[in-house]
Amino acid sequence: MTFLVLLGVLALAVGGCVCVVWAARGGPGWVRAVAAVTLGAGALLRRSAKRRRRLGGGGNNGGDAG
């Protein structure tokens, strides 16, 4: 079941990337709408990742590895 969910997420991501490229080449209106949603979701993810890094909420926080 988890595999199917991950496969669906991968299909949505690839489809969004295809729509972004197609919209850049002058695709139909629905492609531009999907591309705008995809780019907006990417911007939100980048912003949240920056916020997490700034707050120190993830990864190695400069600790001694050995």
Order of alpha helices (4+ residues) and beta strands (2+ residues): alpha-alpha
